[in-house]
Amino acid sequence: MTDLTKAKVISASLGSVFVDGIGAFISSPVLSVFNSPNYVIFPGFCDVHVHFREPGFSYKETIATGSLASARGGYTAVCTMPNLNPVPDSVENLKIQQDIIRDAACIHVYPYGAITVGEKGEILADLEGMASGVVGFSDDGRGVQDTDTMRQAMLRAKALGKPIVAHCEDNSLLRGGYIHDGAYAKAHGHRGICSESEWGQIARDLELVKETGVAYHICHISTKESVALIRKAKAEGLDVTCETGPHYLVMDDSMLQEDGRFKMNPPLRDKSDREALVEGILDGTIDMIATDHAPHSAEEKSRGLEKSAFGVVGIETAFPILYTYLVKPGILSLERLVELLAVNPRKRFGLPLGSDFSVWDLNASYEIDPKDFLSQGKATPFAGWQVSGKCLATVCGSQIVYRA
């Protein structure tokens, strides 16, 4: 490292490539303002599960606002889910999104292609045509209900060398539920979503992974049974990875309020599920943390638990929440958190880091206020939480893309 900065570099397992890469940039006068031992430099975080809503739903979020919010959260790379209009299920539809990304994104934005046409779960999308332009295939927001359709998707994705990224949800078990089928739902007269709706489809897909050999990644796991299934699959040598979200690691359904900002899919589960997820983070069963950043309009989130849209925002609060409530209490090491946020996502999806990084003041304490968000979405279950850790600057492609 250069003498120009005393900031501590936290690179986890990235090693000297990352340190040398940022050294050249920090040695220029542009970042000499961060000459303090109180500041920490992290490799740019990578979120493999975000919803930037464009094209089709720009009143919720755009590529421009979503990428700027990401930069404020220390992220320099994100993977965008395909529940858009038009759905990126063909080369032509994918190009619409790619053109917007090229013109509007301030960080690296990598799209997913849909598994099925229109994400309807019936006809496979043009996987071959889209393969060179996507990081993988997902019907996120909907589980692929038909077993043979998923089998065929896995076989084609395997041949293309691309992962299947699965939103696991058995529609036959939902029964109109909208929060976890637990104590809070029963006490307040809400319809619950059972845990099996998630882990049952994971179990089905893991059998298909054994059959096809596809690289398989599971989105936003939330139940203890899911953790156990994935742990067993890894022990058997299957090519399986998974993610969970910050809210599932620090919240459970005992913390619910009658407010749409607590409604997401999958829902906040039982305390025992949260504890199993933390254990999965610690023992390596869970490979990465992804926010599932899912902005909606204020009106769409103002209808209470039953009628509000599913989804909360999280990309601006992920690191402060995880640092404050997992690292500072000694549950998780800071180096392990960097692996979960920056290293492992890139390794799994083959994404480069380059010299991307962010600078943080870990001693800065403040209250999370959605009015400060750069995202168009403001619905967060963390409003009012006290946190430590403030991003001072984010550098992507040798450009300062965010500065506090």
C-alpha positions, -999 to 999 in steps of 0.1 A, spaced: 0 0 0 10 36 -6 20 59 22 -7 84 11 -34 65 31 -35 50 65 -69 34 58 -71 -3 66 -77 -26 36 -100 -55 43 -96 -79 13 -106 -112 28 -94 -140 5 -89 -117 -25 -52 -113 -17 -26 -90 -32 -44 -86 -66 -71 -64 -50 -46 -46 -27 -22 -38 -56 -51 -28 -78 -65 -1 -54 -30 10 -44 -24 27 -78 -57 45 -75 -53 56 -39 -18 69 -46 -33 96 -68 -45 128 -50 -81 120 -56 -85 99 -25 -59 114 -2 -87 130 18 -93 95 33 -59 96 51 -72 82 84 -67 51 104 -104 52 112 -114 44 76 -116 10 61 -114 0 24 -134 -29 12 -135 -45 -22 -167 -35 -41 -196 -55 -29 -215 -77 -53 -253 -84 -50 -265 -112 -71 -302 -105 -65 -317 -71 -72 -348 -57 -89 -341 -24 -107 -376 -25 -124 -365 -12 -158 -378 -16 -184 -415 -17 -175 -418 -4 -140 -397 27 -138 -421 43 -113 -407 19 -88 -370 21 -97 -347 27 -127 -313 14 -137 -300 49 -128 -315 52 -94 -309 15 -85 -272 16 -95 -267 49 -76 -283 35 -45 -261 4 -49 -230 26 -50 -241 44 -18 -243 9 -2 -207 1 -13 -218 -21 -42 -200 -20 -76 -217 -50 -92 -253 -63 -92 -273 -90 -110 -308 -79 -120 -338 -102 -119 -359 -106 -150 -395 -99 -138 -396 -69 -161 -418 -58 -191 -408 -70 -215 -394 -101 -197 -358 -108 -210 -368 -141 -225 -354 -135 -260 -324 -117 -275 -347 -88 -286 -362 -83 -252 -328 -87 -234 -313 -60 -257 -338 -34 -244 -325 -39 -209 -289 -40 -220 -292 -7 -239 -306 10 -207 -278 -5 -186 -252 8 -210 -266 43 -210 -277 47 -173 -258 25 -149 -230 39 -128 -218 4 -116 -216 -30 -133 -251 -43 -139 -254 -79 -151 -288 -92 -162 -304 -126 -158 -323 -141 -186 -357 -157 -178 -360 -195 -176 -394 -195 -193 -413 -173 -218 -429 -145 -198 -418 -162 -166 -450 -182 -170 -434 -216 -163 -446 -232 -195 -423 -228 -226 -386 -225 -222 -371 -191 -231 -344 -186 -257 -316 -197 -234 -291 -203 -262 -297 -169 -278 -293 -150 -245 -265 -170 -230 -236 -147 -239 -254 -117 -224 -266 -130 -191 -250 -143 -159 -276 -171 -155 -313 -180 -159 -340 -173 -134 -378 -169 -131 -374 -150 -99 -406 -140 -83 -421 -174 -94 -411 -209 -88 -410 -232 -119 -439 -255 -110 -435 -282 -136 -408 -307 -128 -400 -316 -164 -398 -280 -175 -372 -274 -148 -354 -306 -158 -352 -294 -195 -341 -259 -184 -313 -275 -163 -301 -296 -192 -299 -267 -215 -283 -244 -190 -257 -271 -182 -249 -274 -219 -244 -236 -220 -223 -234 -189 -247 -211 -171 -263 -215 -137 -300 -220 -129 -309 -195 -102 -341 -206 -86 -368 -189 -67 -382 -219 -49 -419 -217 -42 -446 -244 -45 -477 -225 -54 -500 -254 -43 -489 -248 -7 -494 -210 -6 -531 -209 1 -533 -172 -1 -507 -166 26 -487 -135 28 -466 -138 61 -450 -167 78 -474 -194 91 -463 -188 127 -473 -174 160 -477 -138 147 -500 -149 119 -522 -170 143 -523 -142 169 -533 -115 145 -556 -134 121 -533 -134 91 -530 -162 65 -496 -178 67 -471 -192 42 -458 -225 53 -421 -233 53 -426 -263 30 -436 -241 1 -399 -232 0 -380 -263 11 -403 -287 -7 -393 -272 -41 -357 -271 -31 -358 -308 -23 -373 -315 -58 -347 -294 -75 -318 -310 -57 -329 -343 -71 -329 -328 -106 -294 -314 -100 -282 -349 -92 -297 -360 -125 -285 -331 -147 -252 -319 -131 -262 -282 -136 -247 -254 -116 -276 -245 -93 -281 -214 -71 -310 -210 -47 -324 -175 -40 -332 -160 -6 -335 -191 16 -354 -185 48 -361 -218 66 -341 -242 87 -352 -271 65 -337 -253 35 -304 -250 53 -303 -287 62 -312 -298 26 -284 -276 11 -259 -287 37 -266 -323 28 -264 -316 -9 -230 -300 -6 -218 -329 15 -229 -351 -14 -208 -330 -38 -236 -313 -58 -228 -281 -76 -251 -260 -53 -248 -226 -38 -273 -204 -20 -280 -169 -6 -300 -154 22 -309 -118 29 -299 -94 57 -334 -93 71 -336 -130 75 -304 -130 95 -314 -103 120 -352 -104 121 -379 -130 127 -417 -130 127 -419 -119 163 -407 -85 151 -435 -80 125 -457 -49 126 -489 -42 108 -471 -23 80 -463 -32 44 -426 -25 50 -425 -58 68 -439 -78 38 -415 -97 16 -413 -130 -1 -402 -154 14 -415 -139 46 -397 -134 79 -398 -168 96 -395 -182 131 -366 -175 155 -354 -210 150 -352 -204 112 -331 -172 118 -308 -191 141 -304 -219 115 -295 -193 88 -269 -177 110 -254 -212 117 -254 -218 79 -235 -185 74 -210 -196 99 -204 -231 87 -203 -222 50 -236 -238 40 -248 -204 29 -224 -189 4 -234 -153 1 -257 -126 13 -279 -109 -13 -304 -81 -6 -333 -90 -29 -336 -52 -32 -372 -49 -44 -385 -13 -46 -422 -4 -49 -441 28 -49 -452 43 -16 -489 36 -25 -481 -1 -32 -465 -5 2 -492 15 22 -518 -13 22 -508 -32 53 -495 -68 56 -523 -84 36 -526 -61 6 -492 -44 1 -469 -56 -26 -442 -82 -17 -407 -67 -14 -385 -43 6 -355 -23 -3 -321 -31 12 -290 -23 -9 -283 9 10 -286 -7 45 -271 -42 40 -236 -36 52 -245 -13 82 -271 -37 94 -249 -68 91 -218 -50 106 -238 -36 135 -258 -67 144 -235 -96 134 -199 -83 134 -199 -59 163 -214 -85 187 -188 -110 177 -211 -134 158 -194 -130 125 -159 -118 116 -155 -87 94 -134 -108 69 -161 -134 66 -187 -107 60 -165 -94 31 -164 -129 17 -202 -131 18 -207 -97 2 -179 -93 -22 -158 -125 -28 -181 -155 -30 -207 -139 -52 -181 -131 -78 -165 -165 -76 -198 -183 -81 -209 -161 -111 -175 -155 -126 -176 -118 -122 -144 -96 -122 -135 -73 -94 -108 -52 -110 -99 -23 -87 -134 -15 -75 -137 -6 -38 -155 14 -12 -143 35 17 -161 33 51 -161 50 84 -170 22 107 -173 45 137 -200 66 122 -233 59 140 -267 70 128 -304 61 126 -316 46 93 -340 71 77 -356 60 44 -359 97 34 -322 96 29 -323 67 4 -312 73 -32 -334 44 -42 -369 54 -53 -382 27 -30 -384 36 7 -400 6 23 -376 -10 47 -382 -30 79 -350 -13 93 -364 23 95 -354 38 128 -327 11 136 -294 24 150 -264 13 130 -226 19 127 -208 21 94 -211 48 67 -200 46 31 -179 76 23 -170 68 -13 -174 41 -39 -150 36 -68 -160 16 -99 -139 13 -130 -115 39 -116 -143 64 -113 -158 78 -81 -194 68 -85 -206 78 -50 -192 102 -25 -210 111 8 
